[in-house]
Structures are given as C-alpha cells and as structure tokens.
C-alpha cells in the first residue's frame, strides 16, 4: 500500500487503543443518564435529503455540507446535525402522540469545515437528547438537570451551564421594529459579542433610544442572577419580562437539588435563526404539537473548566462538551412547541 493511503483525509482521524476505550466509556455514561430520565433510543440514516437541512431547518450553512447525488438526481447530504433528522423522524412516526416525545441518539455528524487548523474536525460523534411537545417549565428543569447529571457522570467537577431565553431578544426586536437583513446582522454581532459593531448598527437604524440601549447591553448581559435584574430594568416589553421571569423560575427549581451552583446566565446567547420562535419543522405533519417540535425557546451552553481532561469547551455548541483528543460531542437541547 502506498504511504499516502495510510493517512486519513484532512479533518478526520482514527480513534484507537486507549482513546477509543475512553470514548466508549464516556458514551455509555452519558447514554445511561439519558436512559435514566426516560429517553428512548432512535437511529436515523447518515445520509438524508438535502432539504431536511435547508436554511429554514438546519444549523449548518449549505456550503459546509458534504453533498452527493443518488441515481435519480436527488441531492443528498451526509447529516451535518442530528436534530433535523430527529425532527423528521418524529413528524413521521410520532405524529399522533399526545404525550411528550423523549428521544436520545448517538451518531456521527459531518461538516465540511475549512478551519481544521483551529482544531475543528469534519466528523464528530454526537450524543444528544430531544424533548418534544412539552413547553412547560418542568420540561426545562428536566433537560437542564439531565445536562448537569451528564457532565457529572463524565467526571467534570467544575463547569457552568449558561442559560438564556431567545424570547428576550425577540421581544426587543419586535418593539424596535427591526426585521430582515438588519435583524440578521444584529444577531451575528450579538453572537460575536461585538459591542462596537452593535452600537454602529443601531445608530444607523434610528430606533427608540431605550430599546437601542437594551440591545446594546445584550452582548454584556452575562453572569449571575444580577444579570436578570438588570435585564428587567432595561425594558418594559411584556415578552421580555416573561422571558426573564421564566429563567428566574427555572433557577429556583434548580436550587432544589443544589444545581444552582452550576448555573449562570447569558441573555446575549442568541444562537438561533430569527424566525425560530415560530418555525415549522415539518409543515406536512398534521398535528400542531409536532409542527413546531423543532423550536428552541431556551438556549443553553456549557463551559467546562477542569476535572475531566477528556473534555474541553465547544463554543459553537448550544450545549456541547467536546473531547480534547477525539471527535466526541454531547448535546442536550430543549425543544418546545408554539
């Protein structure tokens, strides 16, 4: 065999020996936690139709997907994300279910990134859980508690789970009347914590000073519970106040099992497309409880500091802890309906 063929393509790698064994241990620990919360396993194909991951449903740009064609000319992709596949399967198989659907999965995702020099791999293993058809506070409490239990079971001893609510951001947008390209640009700047970029954009839009001040504060609204009080002082918009109140109620629940020490807040963690507050995942599903099964109302991300050398922070994740040495990602994302 030629020496060149002994190497893997750029962005993918072999996992073997001790590292492979450690990866399996972590996978099993995380899966056991998901199963203990009543989540059932589901497997979806690695190859899906391109439209399953289009702009309205997917979280990965089209130019970062691995595309191929079948014999009939259909555009297919190697799945870049698990969630749209789970949403598709849910709309197909659980359309008539009244009770919440609780699913967990383990599989590889493929993203054709060009930033391998930054340590980003093109193939990652993702283990995640989806709670569908339940927008209650109890559901938020369950999914966050499960995230924390997963991190503890993996051996992490010091970490923070940052909570945010996209409804706060959407409420400010509605009050300011910001839509279209301006809204998309503002979203990008806030995600990047670009304070000066946000200020420059808001100055050009000529909106109400009070709303502009609140939007300008978003990149800096992260920290402890004092952030929630500050957020409520910035606006009287009802949608925004309700969003903050929900976070406060969730925090009080998490105190019951002493999980509040792992919690911080980031109201500038706007990780979603702007139309996500009411975004049909699969409009062909006849039951309304599944038409909006892919809505993310509560954004979560994890910062892991120490305690388990097998993990490091993945800043691109909603709630992901990625292995330092192997392409392994844990993801638990709360879902809700309209």
C-alpha positions in Angstrom: 0.0 0.0 0.0 1.2 3.5 -0.9 2.3 5.5 2.1 -0.1 8.3 1.2 -3.0 5.9 1.6 -2.0 5.2 5.2 -3.1 8.8 6.2 -6.7 10.0 6.7 -8.1 12.9 4.7 -7.9 16.4 6.3 -10.3 16.9 9.2 -10.9 13.3 10.1 -8.9 10.9 12.2 -8.5 7.4 13.6 -9.5 6.6 17.2 -7.9 3.5 18.6 -6.5 1.8 21.6 -6.9 3.6 25.0 -8.5 6.7 23.5 -11.2 4.6 21.8 -11.9 2.8 25.1 -12.2 6.1 26.9 -14.6 7.4 24.3 -16.8 4.3 24.7 -16.8 4.7 28.5 -18.0 8.4 28.2 -20.6 7.4 25.6 -22.0 4.8 27.9 -22.1 7.0 30.9 -23.9 9.8 29.1 -26.3 7.4 27.5 -27.1 5.8 30.9 -28.1 9.2 32.2 -30.4 9.9 29.3 -32.0 6.5 29.7 -32.5 7.1 33.4 -34.6 10.2 32.5 -36.8 8.1 30.3 -35.4 8.9 26.9 -35.7 6.2 24.2 -33.1 5.5 21.6 -33.5 6.4 18.0 -31.2 5.9 15.0 -31.5 7.9 11.8 -29.6 7.5 8.5 -26.2 9.1 8.0 -27.5 10.2 4.5 -30.6 12.4 4.3 -32.2 14.5 1.6 -30.6 18.0 1.4 -34.0 19.7 2.1 -34.1 18.2 5.6 -31.2 20.6 6.5 -32.1 23.6 4.4 -31.8 27.2 5.7 -35.2 27.1 7.5 -34.5 23.9 9.4 -30.7 23.4 9.6 -28.0 24.9 11.7 -25.2 24.4 9.2 -24.6 26.6 6.0 -25.2 24.8 2.7 -21.5 25.3 1.7 -20.3 23.4 4.7 -22.3 20.2 3.9 -21.0 17.1 2.2 -23.3 16.7 -0.8 -23.9 13.8 -3.2 -26.5 12.7 -5.7 -28.4 9.5 -6.0 -29.3 7.7 -9.2 -32.5 9.8 -9.6 -30.7 13.1 -9.4 -31.8 13.9 -5.8 -29.4 16.0 -3.8 -28.3 14.1 -0.6 -26.1 15.1 2.3 -24.1 13.5 5.0 -26.0 14.7 8.0 -24.3 17.8 9.4 -26.6 17.9 12.5 -28.7 15.3 14.3 -31.7 17.5 15.3 -33.3 18.0 11.9 -33.2 14.2 11.3 -34.8 13.6 14.7 -37.5 16.2 13.9 -38.2 14.5 10.5 -38.5 11.1 12.2 -40.7 12.5 14.9 -43.1 14.0 12.4 -43.3 10.7 10.6 -43.6 8.2 13.4 -45.0 10.1 16.4 -47.5 12.4 14.7 -50.5 11.1 16.7 -48.7 11.1 20.1 -50.3 13.3 22.7 -47.7 12.9 25.4 -44.2 14.5 25.1 -41.8 12.5 23.0 -38.4 11.9 24.6 -35.6 10.6 22.3 -31.9 10.2 22.6 -29.3 9.3 20.0 -25.7 8.6 19.3 -24.2 9.1 15.8 -21.6 10.8 13.7 -22.1 14.2 12.0 -20.2 15.6 9.1 -19.4 19.2 8.4 -17.1 20.3 5.6 -15.3 23.0 7.6 -12.2 24.7 6.4 -10.9 25.5 9.8 -9.1 22.3 10.7 -6.1 24.5 11.7 -8.4 25.7 14.6 -8.8 22.1 15.8 -12.3 21.6 14.2 -12.8 18.2 12.8 -15.1 17.3 9.9 -16.5 14.2 11.6 -17.8 14.2 15.2 -19.7 11.8 17.3 -22.8 13.4 18.9 -24.8 12.1 21.7 -27.9 14.1 22.4 -31.5 14.2 23.8 -34.6 15.8 22.4 -37.7 16.6 24.5 -40.5 17.3 22.0 -44.1 18.5 22.5 -43.6 20.0 26.0 -43.0 23.7 26.6 -43.5 23.6 30.3 -41.1 24.9 33.0 -40.9 21.3 34.2 -39.5 20.3 30.9 -36.8 23.0 31.0 -36.0 21.8 34.5 -35.7 18.2 33.4 -33.4 18.9 30.4 -31.1 21.2 32.4 -30.9 18.8 35.3 -30.1 16.0 32.8 -27.3 18.1 31.2 -25.7 18.7 34.6 -26.0 15.0 35.5 -24.4 14.1 32.2 -21.4 16.4 32.9 -21.1 15.0 36.5 -21.2 11.4 35.2 -18.5 12.2 32.7 -16.2 13.3 35.5 -16.4 17.0 35.3 -16.1 18.8 38.6 -16.1 22.4 37.7 -18.3 23.7 34.9 -21.0 26.3 34.2 -24.2 25.9 32.3 -25.2 29.2 30.8 -28.9 29.8 30.3 -30.6 32.3 28.0 -34.0 32.8 26.5 -34.3 33.9 22.9 -37.8 35.4 23.7 -35.9 38.3 25.4 -34.1 39.2 22.2 -37.2 38.7 20.0 -39.2 41.0 22.3 -36.7 43.8 21.8 -36.6 43.2 18.0 -40.4 43.4 17.9 -40.5 46.6 19.9 -37.8 48.2 17.8 -39.3 47.1 14.5 -36.1 45.6 13.3 -36.5 42.9 10.6 -34.8 41.4 7.6 -31.1 41.9 6.9 -30.7 44.4 9.7 -32.0 41.8 12.2 -29.7 39.1 10.8 -26.7 41.4 11.1 -27.6 42.4 14.6 -27.9 38.7 15.5 -24.5 38.0 14.2 -22.9 40.9 16.0 -24.5 40.0 19.3 -23.4 36.3 18.9 -19.9 37.6 18.3 -20.1 39.9 21.4 -19.1 42.7 19.1 -20.2 45.7 21.2 -18.9 48.4 18.8 -20.5 46.7 15.8 -23.9 46.6 17.6 -23.6 50.2 18.5 -22.7 51.3 15.0 -25.6 49.3 13.5 -28.2 50.6 16.0 -27.1 54.2 15.3 -27.8 53.7 11.6 -31.3 52.3 12.3 -32.7 55.4 14.1 -34.7 53.4 16.7 -36.0 54.4 20.1 -33.2 55.2 22.5 -34.5 53.0 25.3 -34.7 49.9 23.0 -31.4 50.7 21.5 -29.8 50.9 24.9 -31.3 47.5 25.8 -30.0 45.9 22.6 -26.6 47.5 23.1 -26.4 45.9 26.6 -27.1 42.4 25.3 -23.5 41.4 24.5 -22.7 42.2 28.1 -25.7 40.6 29.8 -24.0 37.5 31.2 -23.1 36.4 34.7 -25.1 35.5 37.8 -28.6 36.3 38.9 -27.8 40.0 38.9 -28.0 39.8 35.1 -31.7 39.0 35.3 -32.5 42.0 37.4 -30.5 44.3 35.1 -32.3 42.8 32.1 -35.7 43.6 33.5 -34.6 47.2 34.3 -33.8 47.7 30.6 -37.3 47.2 29.1 -41.0 47.1 30.0 -41.8 44.9 27.0 -44.0 42.1 28.2 -42.4 39.4 26.1 -39.0 40.3 27.5 -40.2 40.4 31.1 -41.9 37.0 30.8 -38.7 35.6 29.3 -36.6 36.7 32.3 -39.3 35.6 34.8 -39.1 32.1 33.3 -35.4 32.0 33.8 -35.8 33.1 37.4 -38.4 30.4 38.0 -36.2 27.8 36.4 -33.3 28.9 38.6 -35.4 28.5 41.8 -36.3 24.9 40.7 -32.6 24.1 40.2 -31.9 25.2 43.7 -33.9 22.2 45.0 -31.2 19.7 44.0 -28.3 22.2 44.6 -27.7 22.6 40.9 -27.9 26.3 41.0 -24.1 26.4 41.6 -23.6 25.2 38.1 -25.9 27.9 36.6 -25.1 31.3 35.1 -27.0 33.4 32.5 -26.3 34.9 29.1 -29.1 36.8 27.6 -26.8 37.6 24.7 -26.6 34.0 23.8 -28.8 34.3 20.8 -27.9 31.1 19.0 -31.0 30.7 16.7 -32.2 32.0 13.4 -34.6 34.9 14.0 -37.7 33.0 12.7 -37.1 30.3 15.3 -39.8 31.4 17.7 -42.5 30.0 15.5 -40.7 27.9 12.9 -42.5 24.8 11.4 -40.0 21.9 11.4 -42.1 19.8 9.1 -45.3 21.6 7.9 -46.7 18.3 6.4 -47.2 17.0 10.0 -51.0 17.3 10.6 -50.8 17.6 14.4 -49.9 21.1 15.6 -47.9 19.7 18.5 -45.3 18.5 16.0 -45.5 21.3 13.6 -43.3 23.3 16.0 -41.4 20.5 17.5 -38.0 21.9 16.5 -38.4 25.3 18.2 -35.7 26.2 20.6 -37.0 28.5 23.3 -34.3 28.0 25.8 -30.7 28.3 24.8 -28.0 26.5 26.8 -24.3 26.2 26.6 -21.7 24.6 28.8 -18.3 25.9 29.9 -16.2 23.2 31.3 -13.1 24.3 33.3 -11.5 21.3 34.8 -11.9 17.9 36.4 -12.1 15.8 33.3 -9.2 16.0 30.8 -11.3 14.2 28.2 -13.4 17.4 27.6 -13.0 21.0 26.5 -15.4 23.8 25.7 -17.0 23.8 22.3 -18.1 27.4 21.7 -20.2 26.6 18.7 -22.5 24.3 20.6 -25.8 25.1 22.3 -25.0 22.6 24.9 -21.9 20.7 24.0 -18.8 19.5 25.6 -16.3 18.2 23.1 -13.4 15.8 23.7 -9.9 17.4 23.7 -8.4 14.4 21.9 -11.3 12.8 19.9 -14.3 13.9 17.9 -16.9 13.4 20.6 -19.7 15.8 21.4 -22.5 15.7 23.9 -25.6 17.7 23.1 -28.8 18.1 25.0 -31.2 20.7 23.6 -34.6 21.6 25.0 -37.4 21.7 22.5 -40.9 23.2 22.7 -43.9 23.8 20.6 -45.8 27.0 20.0 
